[in-house]
């Protein structure tokens, strides 16, 4: 079956996103670890990538960033878990069975009472969960990834910029 240009471009974009997020995941795990449970919602929201007490790593990214209004934006979360008594990120295993992964998109200057737009993500491969969105208004958006895996809940936040 011959692929169309759109499918080739989407595949190429996803591959680039996978490589970017995997590199960020390895880099973040090599740069420092947190131990114990993070306390306070602000502590978890300030870090787009980090390790939790259970040795589960979550990396969140968007592609492209900055994005263009009306164009497809891919939001992804890569989830992996260290196995055994080692803290070596090369020995991490992808979490292929997260119970739920979703993304909530909130405009930066939205009222605090605004709940945002929530999209469910689909598992693709290698612990990567992806969804697509198009945003029609330029500006900065907060993207919260909500992950439920191995009986625990994680929230990671990043920002994306949408240009006209």
PyMOL commands that set and color helices and strands:
alter all, ss='L'
color gray80, all
select helices_A, chain A and resi 5-31+41-45+89-91
alter helices_A, ss='H'
color red, helices_A
select strands_A, chain A and resi 49-51+56-63+67-68+72-82+92-94+100-107+117-120+122-123+128-134+139-149+152-163
alter strands_A, ss='S'
color yellow, strands_A
deselect
rebuild
show_as cartoon
